């Protein structure tokens, strides 16, 4: 978390599913932006976004339940409604009435899920290379295994391997790599379900402004098919394929992601 600018605050919000840890930074005025990291990730993963977003908005980054952070899960959120419930309780506990919800990967699934099942506190939703649009392909698991072997490469070679695999973790600061490796060795998830694909009816039910960004080299999604599906189903959606980016596009193309996100939020 030292990669974030300071000062920042930390809060814990009690929900029916456990205690949820939240990191806060930024302006005291403006509509809040709430960030949801990916599976096995952490709020530190948003470090390239925090200063830009926090200049004019309060920023809240949530340690999602059933991930290796400081949130403490006491009951499993087994389905879509339960996941919308705990996240809604966090927003209520923070006193946030109208937020711009941003999520990457599994966090993108949580953001879309919230827009479908509990949109009352949302002003907009921005999923980044999200789960829930397509079934997870076999190549995604192969990509994860390739990343693990990439971690074994000599440190000077890792950025080149990361570019080859479109895996930004291999060129991330060592402050991020150490806790990531610790979590991979020692953390056991507590039963959270995978990011199931949303039905056409669910996506078509979204009535909020939505911005979808997909990495051209995504290991999770087929970019053109995803853009076609969300454009066909979600009313008024803005969708874009981000060049020279894979699944971790907020780390690979941070300036572009920040610019697109801020322009979208401020138009609302």
Secondary structure, 3 states (H helix, E strand, C coil): CCCCCCCCEEEEEEECCEEEEEEEEECCCCCEEEEECCCCCCHHHHHHHHHHHHCCCEEEEECCCCCCCCCEECCCCCCHHHHHHHHHHHHHHCCCCCEEEEEECHHHHHHHHHHHHCHHHEEEEEEECCCCCCCCCHHHHHHHHHHHHHCCCCHHHHHHHHHHHCCHHHHCCHHHHHHHHHHHHHCCCCCCCCCCCCCHHHHHCCCCEEEEEEECCCCCCCHHHHHHHHHHHCCCCEEEEECCCCCCHHHHCHHHHHHHHHHHHHHC
